[in-house]
């Protein structure tokens, strides 16, 4: 093969390998960041446990839009009664 063709093929290969290496590094960084997610909400709070249970018990597919808004308002009121906003 001509020298110029081989030289160009080496350049292209080098560029592709560098690009793949950068993509691999980005993927590793993303995985590390996902592993260090901190939670600012602890479910040890009885109020939050009550809210969680209410949400779990809901049949979202059977709620009308008005019922959904009313339920959201109920949860908001629960939080406000405890002095949270």
Residue frames as qw, qx, qy, qz and C-alpha x, y, z in Angstrom:
[[0.000, 0.889, 0.458, 0.000, 0.00, 0.00, 0.00],
 [0.331, 0.673, -0.062, 0.658, 1.15, 3.54, -0.59],
 [0.400, -0.066, -0.522, 0.750, 2.84, 5.23, 2.34],
 [0.197, -0.187, 0.039, -0.962, 0.36, 8.16, 2.33],
 [0.684, -0.312, -0.449, -0.483, -2.61, 5.81, 2.69],
 [0.699, -0.222, -0.600, 0.321, -1.00, 4.02, 5.63],
 [0.232, 0.053, -0.338, 0.911, -0.04, 7.30, 7.29],
 [0.403, -0.257, -0.124, -0.869, -3.59, 8.66, 6.95],
 [0.747, -0.294, -0.557, -0.213, -5.06, 5.40, 8.27],
 [0.552, -0.132, -0.568, 0.596, -2.82, 5.65, 11.35],
 [0.032, -0.133, 0.171, -0.976, -3.97, 9.25, 11.95],
 [0.596, -0.285, -0.319, -0.679, -7.64, 8.31, 11.68],
 [0.744, -0.233, -0.619, 0.095, -7.14, 5.30, 13.96],
 [0.366, -0.020, -0.479, 0.798, -5.39, 7.46, 16.55],
 [0.272, -0.201, 0.010, -0.941, -8.23, 10.02, 16.48],
 [0.717, -0.280, -0.457, -0.446, -10.85, 7.31, 16.90],
 [0.675, -0.175, -0.620, 0.360, -9.00, 5.72, 19.80],
 [0.155, 0.058, -0.354, 0.921, -8.62, 9.09, 21.55],
 [0.467, -0.246, -0.173, -0.832, -12.31, 9.84, 21.07],
 [0.767, -0.267, -0.559, -0.166, -13.28, 6.44, 22.47],
 [0.518, -0.069, -0.572, 0.632, -10.98, 6.95, 25.45],
 [0.114, -0.152, 0.179, -0.965, -12.62, 10.30, 26.20],
 [0.654, -0.258, -0.339, -0.625, -16.09, 8.73, 25.96],
 [0.733, -0.185, -0.633, 0.164, -15.04, 5.91, 28.29],
 [0.296, 0.014, -0.473, 0.830, -13.71, 8.43, 30.82],
 [0.363, -0.218, -0.028, -0.905, -16.98, 10.38, 30.69],
 [0.755, -0.255, -0.500, -0.339, -18.94, 7.20, 31.31],
 [0.617, -0.118, -0.621, 0.469, -16.75, 6.33, 34.31],
 [0.042, 0.101, -0.302, 0.947, -17.19, 9.81, 35.78],
 [0.556, -0.253, -0.237, -0.755, -20.96, 9.61, 35.34],
 [0.765, -0.235, -0.599, -0.035, -21.08, 6.23, 37.09],
 [0.438, -0.047, -0.546, 0.713, -19.02, 7.56, 40.00],
 [0.181, -0.174, 0.112, -0.961, -21.27, 10.61, 40.37],
 [0.679, -0.285, -0.417, -0.533, -24.37, 8.43, 40.45],
 [0.706, -0.170, -0.641, 0.247, -22.89, 6.36, 43.26],
 [0.323, -0.087, -0.444, 0.831, -22.39, 9.39, 45.50],
 [0.268, -0.551, -0.360, -0.703, -25.93, 10.78, 45.42],
 [0.083, -0.037, -0.684, 0.723, -26.82, 12.15, 48.83],
 [0.259, -0.616, -0.684, -0.293, -30.33, 12.14, 50.18],
 [0.004, -0.260, 0.290, -0.921, -31.50, 15.27, 51.95],
 [0.690, -0.277, -0.049, -0.667, -34.81, 13.69, 52.88],
 [0.061, 0.160, -0.956, 0.239, -34.87, 11.01, 55.51],
 [0.584, -0.302, -0.523, -0.542, -37.93, 8.86, 55.80],
 [0.350, -0.142, -0.778, 0.503, -37.45, 8.48, 59.54],
 [0.221, 0.002, 0.198, -0.955, -39.85, 11.38, 59.97],
 [0.285, 0.334, 0.865, -0.244, -43.33, 10.01, 60.84],
 [0.405, 0.662, 0.159, -0.611, -45.04, 12.70, 58.77],
 [0.292, 0.536, -0.620, -0.494, -43.07, 11.76, 55.67],
 [0.090, -0.021, 0.995, 0.022, -43.85, 8.10, 56.30],
 [0.379, 0.508, 0.624, -0.456, -47.56, 8.96, 56.46],
 [0.400, 0.679, -0.177, -0.589, -47.34, 10.91, 53.21],
 [0.100, 0.367, -0.869, -0.317, -45.45, 8.06, 51.58],
 [0.240, 0.204, 0.935, -0.163, -48.16, 5.59, 52.64],
 [0.430, 0.628, 0.337, -0.554, -50.90, 7.84, 51.27],
 [0.337, 0.625, -0.469, -0.525, -49.14, 8.09, 47.92],
 [0.015, -0.197, 0.970, 0.144, -48.51, 4.34, 47.76],
 [0.301, 0.346, 0.833, -0.309, -52.17, 3.62, 48.52],
 [0.394, 0.570, 0.006, -0.721, -53.40, 5.92, 45.73],
 [0.620, 0.319, 0.663, 0.273, -54.76, 4.43, 42.53],
 [0.077, -0.465, 0.204, 0.858, -53.51, 7.17, 40.25],
 [0.008, 0.091, 0.768, 0.634, -55.22, 5.74, 37.18],
 [0.136, -0.607, -0.776, -0.107, -58.65, 6.08, 38.75],
 [0.181, -0.581, -0.306, 0.732, -58.26, 9.64, 40.08],
 [0.335, 0.848, 0.339, 0.233, -59.92, 12.51, 38.30],
 [0.419, 0.460, -0.142, 0.770, -57.83, 15.66, 37.87],
 [0.367, -0.698, 0.046, -0.614, -59.87, 17.38, 40.60],
 [0.894, -0.441, -0.074, -0.028, -59.36, 14.45, 43.00],
 [0.786, 0.150, -0.154, 0.580, -55.62, 14.52, 42.29],
 [0.125, 0.587, -0.130, 0.789, -55.47, 18.24, 43.08],
 [0.637, -0.640, -0.014, -0.430, -57.49, 17.70, 46.25],
 [0.935, -0.234, -0.129, 0.232, -55.09, 14.94, 47.37],
 [0.562, 0.351, -0.151, 0.734, -52.13, 17.20, 46.65],
 [0.213, -0.670, 0.068, -0.708, -53.78, 19.92, 48.72],
 [0.843, -0.508, -0.106, -0.144, -54.32, 17.43, 51.57],
 [0.847, -0.017, -0.152, 0.509, -50.62, 16.56, 51.55],
 [0.253, 0.537, -0.097, 0.799, -49.70, 20.24, 51.45],
 [0.505, -0.678, -0.011, -0.534, -51.95, 20.88, 54.46],
 [0.916, -0.330, -0.168, 0.151, -50.35, 17.99, 56.34],
 [0.661, 0.192, -0.148, 0.710, -46.94, 19.59, 55.82],
 [0.020, -0.611, 0.031, -0.791, -48.15, 23.05, 56.81],
 [0.711, -0.627, -0.162, -0.273, -49.69, 21.75, 60.04],
 [0.867, -0.268, -0.110, 0.404, -46.26, 20.53, 61.06],
 [0.205, -0.898, 0.108, 0.375, -44.80, 23.98, 60.37],
 [0.533, -0.158, 0.578, 0.598, -43.06, 23.06, 57.14],
 [0.466, 0.768, 0.103, -0.426, -43.22, 24.91, 53.87]]
